[in-house]
Every structure is written in structure tokens, then in C-alpha cells.
Amino acid sequence: MIRSFSPQAPDDLVVEVPAAGPDAVASAVARGRAAQRGWARGPAADRANALAAGADAVAGAAAELVDLMVREVGKPLGEARGEVARAVAILRYYAQQVFDPVGAVHEPSLTGLLYTRRRPRGVTGLITPWNFPLAIPLWKAAPALAFGNAVVLKPAPQATAVALRLAEVLAGSVPEGVFTVVPGDVETGRSLVDASDVVSFTGSTTAGRAVAAAATARGIPVQAEMGGQNPAIVLPDADVASTSAQIAAAAMGFAGQKCTATKRVIVVGDPAPFREALVAAVEGLVVGDPADAATAVGPVIDEAARDRVIRSAEDGVWAGGRLLAGGKELGLPGWFVGPTLIEDVPVDHPLACQEVFGPIATLHAVGTLREAVGLANRVEHGLAAGVYTRDLSSALTVSDALDAGLVKVNAPTTGVDFYLPFGGEKASSLGLREQGKAAQEFYTSLHTVTLAPSGGPLPFGGDGA
């Protein structure tokens, strides 16, 4: 049984549904496979119209979806409203990408016609996290649907209610069986990987590697986005006020529960002026009820997450770090912990090397830009990174040197443009990029077609190679 509770009111049971077992998953995939044939073979305009209608339906249900997101995952009201608007924009974007070219005509080596054409892969299995319960499922599902695939979505248990409501909202726009939600846990995810034709995953590194290994063993395409330990490098010429405000929000907003959240702040030169501004910015963030429009930092997702942040802060101090802010449980109902900033944690300490999914970041001081880049790149992940400077040469140099799939200059590490490719380097990602024009390559298979004149010479060598 899957039960989802509100993190700001742990006694509030948001939804309780049976977990989909292997038979239920196989049935959903079979229905999707049957529906996918007609969905893919129909006019492209039908898919475009369906996605546009889906966007209208999500927009029409915006207030309800916002409230449900706030309640189920504790997302602050302002961010929840932004996510629903983003979900609508994603659907509308891919409604138009339906009409993008699906192949190219090439000059034949001899005579006839030689061309390539992309075809949908079939049934797409999606395994998604709880922190973006609309945006991440839709930035995967929308392109999959646009290019003629069916979708079976297994959301994180903590976001089950939002996913089920999304399926209800889209039900009037897409054919039955084309978009299905299977609530469940790890076993449900395994069953979906075993039955799908292509798999897209977002979540932890451990789970992502297991998904990728299982999909690869079956010989099916897979992509996995697995988080980051994201640095922000602050050069001496950076604007202290705006930079500190941006980094505080990027590190602690939504209780730091974003894969692109800033986790390490690396200051080049004397850290004192920036330290003071950053601590003030972190302590100035409003922590509390996510339904309050003023709140920037709500609860973490559950008790284990809260305890992990507190324990990580304690471990960092024991290792020689200095607690600058937070690190304590707050006297509020639910799973709240104060936004936490720790200075001088050893660079090889787990807190400086491994992602803690919560409102906690480390502050480091280095003497040179070269040292800053080296420290930024020393971890196993490489999803997002930031650099703050007014010098164009430094900005370009650092951007080229950082091991990150997403580099921001004078902008928060958080935030993703859904019309551009997204993914990381090293342990942050496996497989092709997602979103934007890159999505077509993942959700379709490229076929080459040769048409030779009847009775004419064959456009290949006599050996048939």
C-alpha cells in the first residue's frame, strides 16, 4: 500500500492507494502498447492538438494542482504556482515540436532515394522524484507523447496524489492507455523497467545506476539524471548583495530539495565580507508554512530527511567546521530544519563531497581562481555550477573549465530552461540529454531507408555489404 503524508502536517494522509505489482505494471504497459499504435500512426496534428488541450486542462486545474502540490510535498506556494505554469508551457512547447523534421533526404551513392526517418520507440517508462511532481514527469512525458510513444509513469510514493490527479486532468485530452500512472515503490519501478521499451529516470545516484544497469541488460535505451553537489564560485569582483541573495535562495529555497541547489560556496580571496552577507541572507529567508505566500523555506519531505540534515551538520562541526547558521530542528509542526551554513568543512568530508538533499551548504575560501575550479571539480557529480564575477574573461574561462552540464554566470544554479538540453557530467547523468530539441533523439529511433528504381542497379556493392 502506498501512503503519502503532508510533510508540514505529518498526520495528514494525502492519499492511500494499492501499489502496482508486476501484473498491474504489465497490464498498463500492454494497454499502452495497444494504444500507442494508433497514437503514432495518426496525423501529427492530432498529437499536437491533444498536447495543447492537455496544456489548457492543466491551466484550468491550476489552483487545485497548486494546493495539492503544497499539501503533498511541502513546496512553497510561490514555487508551486511557478511549477504549474511551467507544466503548461512544457505541454504547449512540445505540442509545436510535433511538427519538427523527423528525418533528412541524402544523396544516394548510385541511384534512387536515400533518406532517414525517426520512429517512436513504443512504451516509455518514466520513474520520477517527488520534488518536482508536475514539471519532471511532464518534461519527460510531453516529448515522448509528441513523438508518438505511450507513457507509463511511476512517481515517487511521496508525490502519488499529484501524479494521479495529473492523469485525471490529461484523461480528456489523450486517448485511453496513452498516459498511465502506476503508483508504487522500488518493486513497481523494477517491473516498469522490465516491461518498457525505453526508460527515463530522475532520482538518487544509487537508484539511477540500478535502473540504468537493468535497462542496459535488456538492451533498451535509458537516461538517468542523478543529482549533484553543485558549486558556486564567487570572485572578488562579484556584487556582494545580489550574489549572496541569489546563493541563499538557490541553496535553501524549497528547503534545498532541488538537484540543482547550490551545495558548496567557494569564495576566492578574503571570505569575510561575503560570509557576513551570505549569513544575513540565509537567516533572512522566511521559514514556515508552505501555504503562506511569504514562505521561502518549507519543510523537508520526511523525518528521515530532517534528521539527515541535522546529523550532517553535527558531523561537519565535529570534523572541524564552523556552524554559521541553522543546523537545528525548528519548533514547528512537521519536518522543519533551519537553513544551515557551515564554514571550513574539510574538502574530503562527506558533507563537502556528497549531496545532502536539504537546506544545507558549505562555505570554502581559496586563494586563486585555479584553486576554486579544482575544488569545484573534485567531487564525483557534475550537474550544475555557478560563477559570480563582473569580468567577462573570468566568466568564460571558468565556464569552460567546470565539469558541469549546466553552468550559470551571475545567476542561481537552480532553474532549468525546458527548451534547452538538460543533464550533467560524471556521476550526475547517464545516457542522452533530456528536454528541448535533444528529447527527440532519445524518444525516437533513427531508421535509414533506401529506395532503388525497380529493375535498376542496387545502391550497394556486389558483396551486399
C-alpha positions as CSV (number, residue, x, y, z in Angstrom):
1,M,0.0,0.0,0.0
2,I,1.3,3.5,-0.9
3,R,0.6,6.2,1.6
4,S,1.6,9.8,1.1
5,F,1.6,12.3,4.1
6,S,2.0,16.0,4.2
7,P,5.5,17.0,5.4
8,Q,4.2,20.1,7.2
9,A,1.4,18.1,8.9
10,P,2.6,14.5,9.2
11,D,-0.8,13.3,10.4
12,D,-2.4,14.5,7.2
13,L,-2.8,11.4,4.9
14,V,-3.0,12.9,1.4
15,V,-3.6,9.6,-0.4
16,E,-3.6,5.9,0.1
17,V,-3.7,3.5,-2.8
18,P,-2.5,0.0,-3.6
19,A,1.0,-0.4,-5.0
20,A,1.0,-1.6,-8.6
21,G,2.6,-5.1,-8.6
22,P,4.2,-6.8,-11.6
23,D,0.9,-7.9,-13.1
24,A,-0.6,-4.4,-12.8
25,V,2.5,-2.9,-14.4
26,A,2.5,-5.4,-17.2
27,S,-1.2,-4.7,-17.9
28,A,-0.6,-0.9,-18.0
29,V,2.3,-1.4,-20.5
30,A,0.2,-3.8,-22.6
31,R,-2.6,-1.2,-22.8
32,G,-0.1,1.5,-23.6
33,R,1.4,-0.7,-26.4
34,A,-2.0,-1.2,-27.9
35,A,-2.9,2.5,-27.7
36,Q,0.5,3.6,-29.0
37,R,0.0,2.1,-32.4
38,G,-3.0,4.3,-33.3
39,W,-1.5,7.3,-31.5
40,A,1.7,7.1,-33.6
41,R,0.1,6.4,-36.9
42,G,-2.5,9.2,-36.7
43,P,-1.9,12.7,-38.1
44,A,0.8,14.7,-36.3
45,A,-1.8,17.4,-35.9
46,D,-3.9,15.1,-33.6
47,R,-0.9,14.7,-31.2
48,A,-0.3,18.5,-31.3
49,N,-3.9,19.2,-30.6
50,A,-4.0,16.7,-27.8
51,L,-1.0,18.2,-26.1
52,A,-2.4,21.7,-26.5
53,A,-5.6,20.5,-25.0
54,G,-3.7,19.0,-22.1
55,A,-2.0,22.3,-21.5
56,D,-5.4,24.0,-21.3
57,A,-6.6,21.3,-19.0
58,V,-3.7,21.8,-16.6
59,A,-4.1,25.5,-16.7
60,G,-7.8,25.1,-15.9
61,A,-6.9,23.0,-12.9
62,A,-4.0,25.2,-11.8
63,A,-5.4,26.3,-8.4
64,E,-6.2,22.7,-7.4
65,L,-2.8,21.4,-8.6
66,V,-1.0,24.2,-6.7
67,D,-2.9,23.4,-3.5
68,L,-2.3,19.7,-3.8
69,M,1.4,20.2,-4.5
70,V,1.8,22.4,-1.5
71,R,0.0,19.9,0.7
72,E,1.7,16.7,-0.6
73,V,5.3,17.7,-1.0
74,G,5.5,21.0,1.0
75,K,6.5,23.1,-1.9
76,P,6.2,26.9,-1.1
77,L,3.2,28.5,-2.7
78,G,5.1,30.8,-5.0
79,E,7.2,27.9,-6.3
80,A,4.2,25.7,-6.7
81,R,2.5,28.3,-8.8
82,G,5.6,28.6,-10.9
83,E,5.8,24.9,-11.4
84,V,2.2,24.6,-12.7
85,A,2.8,27.5,-15.1
86,R,5.9,25.7,-16.3
87,A,4.0,22.5,-16.8
88,V,1.5,24.3,-19.0
89,A,4.4,25.8,-21.0
90,I,6.1,22.4,-21.4
91,L,3.0,20.9,-22.9
92,R,2.5,23.8,-25.3
93,Y,6.1,23.7,-26.4
94,Y,6.0,20.1,-27.3
95,A,2.6,20.5,-29.0
96,Q,4.5,22.6,-31.6
97,Q,7.6,20.3,-31.6
98,V,5.4,17.6,-33.1
99,F,5.9,19.3,-36.4
100,D,9.7,19.3,-36.3
101,P,11.6,17.4,-39.0
102,V,11.8,13.7,-38.4
103,G,14.5,12.8,-40.9
104,A,16.5,14.0,-43.8
105,V,17.0,13.2,-47.5
106,H,20.5,12.3,-48.6
107,E,22.3,11.9,-52.0
108,P,22.4,8.2,-52.9
109,S,25.7,6.6,-53.8
110,L,24.2,5.4,-57.1
111,T,20.6,6.0,-58.0
112,G,17.3,6.1,-56.2
113,L,16.2,7.8,-53.0
114,L,18.1,7.7,-49.7
115,Y,16.5,9.1,-46.5
116,T,16.3,8.8,-42.8
117,R,13.2,8.8,-40.6
118,R,12.6,8.8,-36.9
119,R,10.1,6.5,-35.4
120,P,8.7,6.3,-31.8
121,R,10.2,3.6,-29.6
122,G,6.9,2.3,-28.2
123,V,6.1,2.5,-24.5
124,T,8.1,4.9,-22.4
125,G,8.6,4.0,-18.7
126,L,9.1,7.1,-16.5
127,I,10.4,6.9,-12.9
128,T,10.3,10.4,-11.3
129,P,11.0,12.0,-8.0
130,W,8.7,13.9,-5.6
131,N,10.4,17.3,-5.6
132,F,9.0,18.5,-9.0
133,P,5.8,16.4,-9.1
134,L,4.5,18.1,-12.3
135,A,7.5,19.5,-14.1
136,I,9.7,16.5,-14.2
137,P,7.0,14.0,-15.3
138,L,5.9,16.3,-18.0
139,W,9.3,17.3,-19.3
140,K,9.7,13.6,-19.9
141,A,6.2,12.6,-20.9
142,A,5.4,15.6,-23.2
143,P,8.2,14.8,-25.8
144,A,7.6,11.1,-25.5
145,L,3.9,11.7,-26.4
146,A,4.7,14.3,-29.0
147,F,6.8,11.8,-31.0
148,G,4.2,9.0,-30.9
149,N,5.1,7.0,-27.8
150,A,2.8,5.9,-25.0
151,V,3.8,6.7,-21.4
152,V,3.6,4.7,-18.1
153,L,4.6,6.9,-15.2
154,K,5.8,5.6,-11.8
155,P,6.0,8.6,-9.5
156,A,7.8,8.7,-6.2
157,P,5.5,7.5,-3.4
158,Q,5.6,10.9,-1.8
159,A,4.1,12.5,-4.9
160,T,1.4,9.9,-5.7
161,A,-1.6,12.2,-5.3
162,V,-0.2,14.8,-7.7
163,A,0.6,12.2,-10.3
164,L,-2.8,10.6,-10.1
165,R,-4.5,14.0,-10.4
166,L,-2.4,14.8,-13.4
167,A,-3.5,11.6,-15.1
168,E,-7.1,12.6,-14.4
169,V,-6.6,16.1,-15.8
170,L,-5.0,14.7,-19.0
171,A,-7.5,11.9,-19.5
172,G,-9.8,14.1,-21.6
173,S,-7.0,15.2,-23.9
174,V,-5.2,12.0,-24.8
175,P,-6.5,8.6,-25.8
176,E,-7.1,6.0,-23.1
177,G,-3.9,4.0,-22.4
178,V,-1.5,6.5,-23.8
179,F,-0.7,8.1,-20.4
180,T,-1.0,5.9,-17.3
181,V,0.2,6.2,-13.7
182,V,1.3,3.2,-11.7
183,P,1.7,4.1,-8.0
184,G,4.3,2.1,-6.3
185,D,7.7,1.6,-4.7
186,V,11.0,0.1,-5.8
187,E,9.4,-3.2,-6.9
188,T,7.0,-1.3,-9.1
189,G,9.9,0.6,-10.7
190,R,11.8,-2.7,-11.4
191,S,8.7,-4.1,-13.1
192,L,8.3,-1.0,-15.2
193,V,12.0,-1.2,-16.4
194,D,11.5,-4.8,-17.2
195,A,8.4,-4.1,-19.4
196,S,9.1,-0.8,-21.1
197,D,10.7,-0.1,-24.5
198,V,12.6,3.0,-23.2
199,V,13.2,4.3,-19.7
200,S,13.8,7.8,-18.3
201,F,14.7,8.2,-14.6
202,T,15.4,11.1,-12.2
203,G,16.4,10.4,-8.6
204,S,19.3,9.2,-6.5
205,T,22.6,8.0,-7.8
206,T,22.2,4.6,-6.3
207,A,18.8,4.0,-7.8
208,G,19.7,5.6,-11.1
209,R,22.6,3.3,-11.6
210,A,20.5,0.3,-10.8
211,V,17.8,1.4,-13.3
212,A,20.5,2.0,-16.0
213,A,22.1,-1.4,-15.4
214,A,18.7,-3.2,-15.6
215,A,17.7,-1.3,-18.8
216,T,21.1,-1.9,-20.4
217,A,20.9,-5.6,-19.7
218,R,17.7,-5.7,-21.6
219,G,19.2,-3.7,-24.5
220,I,16.8,-0.7,-24.2
221,P,17.6,3.0,-24.3
222,V,17.9,4.6,-20.8
223,Q,18.7,8.0,-19.4
224,A,19.2,8.8,-15.8
225,E,19.7,12.1,-14.0
226,M,21.1,11.6,-10.5
227,G,21.6,14.9,-8.8
228,G,24.6,17.0,-8.0
229,Q,26.9,18.5,-5.4
230,N,26.7,21.9,-7.1
231,P,29.3,24.6,-6.5
232,A,29.0,28.4,-6.8
233,I,32.3,30.2,-7.3
234,V,32.4,33.8,-6.0
235,L,35.2,36.0,-7.4
236,P,36.4,39.2,-5.6
237,D,34.7,41.5,-8.0
238,A,31.2,39.9,-7.6
239,D,28.4,42.1,-6.4
240,V,28.1,41.0,-2.8
241,A,24.5,41.9,-2.1
242,S,22.9,40.3,-5.2
243,T,25.2,37.3,-5.2
244,S,24.6,36.5,-1.5
245,A,20.8,36.8,-2.0
246,Q,20.9,34.5,-5.1
247,I,23.1,31.9,-3.5
248,A,21.0,31.8,-0.3
249,A,17.8,31.3,-2.4
250,A,19.5,28.7,-4.6
251,A,20.9,26.7,-1.6
252,M,17.9,26.9,0.7
253,G,14.8,27.6,-1.3
254,F,12.2,24.7,-1.1
255,A,14.4,23.5,1.8
256,G,17.3,22.8,-0.6
257,Q,15.4,19.9,-2.2
258,K,16.4,20.5,-5.8
259,C,19.0,18.6,-7.8
260,T,20.4,21.9,-9.0
261,A,20.5,23.5,-5.5
262,T,23.8,25.2,-4.5
263,K,25.6,22.9,-2.1
264,R,29.1,24.4,-2.0
265,V,30.0,28.1,-2.0
266,I,33.6,28.8,-3.0
267,V,34.9,32.3,-2.3
268,V,38.1,33.4,-4.0
269,G,40.1,35.7,-1.7
270,D,39.1,37.2,1.7
271,P,35.8,35.5,2.6
272,A,34.8,37.9,5.4
273,P,32.6,40.4,3.5
274,F,30.8,37.8,1.6
275,R,30.4,35.5,4.6
276,E,28.7,38.2,6.5
277,A,26.3,39.0,3.6
278,L,25.5,35.3,2.9
279,V,24.8,34.5,6.6
280,A,22.4,37.5,6.7
281,A,20.7,36.4,3.5
282,V,20.3,32.9,4.8
283,E,18.9,34.0,8.1
284,G,16.6,36.4,6.4
285,L,14.8,33.7,4.5
286,V,11.2,33.1,5.7
287,V,10.8,29.6,7.1
288,G,7.3,28.2,7.8
289,D,4.0,27.1,6.3
290,P,4.5,26.5,2.6
291,A,0.9,27.6,2.0
292,D,1.9,31.1,3.1
293,A,2.9,33.3,0.2
294,A,5.8,34.8,2.1
295,T,7.5,31.4,2.8
296,A,10.7,30.6,1.0
297,V,11.8,27.5,3.0
298,G,9.2,24.9,3.9
299,P,9.6,21.5,5.5
300,V,11.9,18.7,4.2
301,I,10.0,15.8,2.8
302,D,10.0,13.5,5.9
303,E,11.5,12.8,9.3
304,A,14.5,10.9,7.9
305,A,15.4,13.9,5.7
306,R,15.2,16.3,8.6
307,D,17.4,14.0,10.8
308,R,19.9,13.6,7.9
309,V,20.4,17.4,7.7
310,I,20.9,17.8,11.4
311,R,23.2,14.8,11.6
312,S,25.3,16.1,8.6
313,A,25.6,19.5,10.3
314,E,26.8,17.9,13.5
315,D,29.3,15.7,11.6
316,G,30.6,18.7,9.8
317,V,31.2,20.6,13.0
318,W,32.9,17.5,14.6
319,A,35.2,17.4,11.6
320,G,36.4,21.0,12.3
321,G,33.7,23.0,10.5
322,R,32.1,26.1,12.0
323,L,28.3,26.4,12.1
324,L,27.3,29.8,10.7
325,A,23.5,29.4,10.6
326,G,20.9,26.8,11.3
327,G,21.6,23.1,11.9
328,K,18.8,22.7,14.4
329,E,15.2,21.4,14.4
330,L,12.7,24.2,14.5
331,G,9.8,24.3,16.9
332,L,7.2,23.9,14.2
333,P,4.8,21.1,13.4
334,G,6.2,18.9,10.6
335,W,9.6,18.2,9.3
336,F,11.3,21.6,9.6
337,V,15.1,22.3,10.0
338,G,16.7,25.7,9.9
339,P,18.6,26.7,6.7
340,T,22.2,25.6,7.5
341,L,25.5,27.0,6.5
342,I,28.9,25.6,7.6
343,E,32.3,27.0,7.0
344,D,35.7,25.3,6.8
345,V,34.4,21.7,6.5
346,P,37.4,19.6,5.2
347,V,37.1,19.3,1.4
348,D,37.2,15.5,1.7
349,H,34.5,15.3,4.3
350,P,31.2,13.7,3.1
351,L,29.3,16.9,3.6
352,A,31.6,18.6,1.1
353,C,31.6,15.7,-1.3
354,Q,28.2,14.1,-1.2
355,E,24.7,15.6,-1.8
356,V,22.5,16.0,1.3
357,F,19.0,16.7,0.0
358,G,18.0,19.5,2.3
359,P,18.7,23.1,3.3
360,I,22.4,22.8,4.0
361,A,25.5,24.2,2.2
362,T,29.2,24.6,2.9
363,L,31.4,27.7,2.6
364,H,35.0,27.4,1.5
365,A,37.7,30.0,0.9
366,V,40.5,29.6,-1.6
367,G,43.4,31.9,-2.7
368,T,43.1,31.7,-6.5
369,L,40.7,31.0,-9.3
370,R,42.6,27.9,-10.3
371,E,42.1,26.5,-6.7
372,A,38.4,27.4,-6.9
373,V,37.9,25.4,-10.2
374,G,39.9,22.5,-8.8
375,L,37.8,22.4,-5.7
376,A,34.6,22.7,-7.7
377,N,35.5,19.8,-9.9
378,R,36.9,17.4,-7.2
379,V,33.5,15.7,-6.5
380,E,32.0,12.8,-8.4
381,H,29.0,14.7,-9.6
382,G,28.8,17.5,-12.2
383,L,25.2,18.7,-12.7
384,A,25.1,22.4,-12.2
385,A,27.6,25.1,-11.3
386,G,27.7,28.9,-10.9
387,V,30.3,31.6,-11.2
388,Y,29.8,35.2,-10.0
389,T,32.0,37.9,-11.5
390,R,31.8,41.1,-13.5
391,D,34.8,40.1,-15.6
392,L,33.9,38.5,-18.9
393,S,37.2,36.8,-19.4
394,S,37.0,35.1,-16.0
395,A,33.4,34.1,-16.6
396,L,34.3,32.4,-19.9
397,T,37.4,30.8,-18.5
398,V,35.6,29.3,-15.6
399,S,32.6,28.2,-17.6
400,D,34.8,26.2,-19.9
401,A,36.8,24.7,-17.0
402,L,33.9,23.5,-14.9
403,D,32.8,19.8,-15.0
404,A,29.1,20.6,-15.2
405,G,26.3,20.1,-17.7
406,L,24.7,23.4,-16.7
407,V,26.8,26.5,-15.9
408,K,25.3,29.7,-14.8
409,V,27.1,33.1,-14.7
410,N,25.7,35.6,-12.2
411,A,22.6,33.5,-11.9
412,P,21.4,30.8,-9.4
413,T,22.4,27.2,-10.0
414,T,18.7,26.4,-9.7
415,G,16.3,26.8,-12.6
416,V,16.2,25.0,-15.9
417,D,15.1,26.2,-19.3
418,F,12.9,23.4,-20.5
419,Y,13.6,24.2,-24.2
420,L,17.3,23.6,-23.8
421,P,19.1,20.2,-23.2
422,F,19.5,19.3,-19.6
423,G,21.8,16.8,-18.0
424,G,25.1,16.5,-16.1
425,E,28.6,15.2,-16.3
426,K,30.3,12.4,-14.5
427,A,28.0,10.7,-11.9
428,S,25.2,13.2,-12.4
429,S,23.9,11.7,-15.7
430,L,23.8,8.6,-17.8
431,G,22.6,8.5,-21.4
432,L,21.4,11.2,-23.6
433,R,20.3,14.7,-22.5
434,E,16.7,15.4,-21.9
435,Q,14.4,18.4,-22.8
436,G,14.4,20.8,-25.7
437,K,15.4,19.6,-29.1
438,A,17.5,16.8,-27.6
439,A,14.4,15.0,-26.4
440,Q,13.6,13.8,-30.0
441,E,16.8,11.8,-30.2
442,F,16.1,9.9,-27.0
443,Y,12.4,9.1,-27.6
444,T,12.8,8.1,-31.2
445,S,14.8,5.6,-33.2
446,L,16.5,6.7,-36.5
447,H,15.9,4.5,-39.5
448,T,17.7,4.7,-42.8
449,V,15.6,3.9,-46.0
450,T,16.9,3.2,-49.5
451,L,14.6,3.2,-52.4
452,A,16.1,1.9,-55.7
453,P,14.4,2.0,-59.1
454,S,12.7,-1.2,-60.0
455,G,15.0,-3.3,-62.1
456,G,17.9,-0.9,-61.8
457,P,21.3,-1.3,-60.2
458,L,21.4,-1.8,-56.5
459,P,22.9,1.1,-54.5
460,F,25.5,-1.0,-52.7
461,G,28.4,-3.2,-53.6
462,G,28.1,-6.6,-55.2
463,D,29.1,-8.3,-51.9
464,G,25.9,-7.0,-50.2
465,A,27.9,-5.1,-47.6
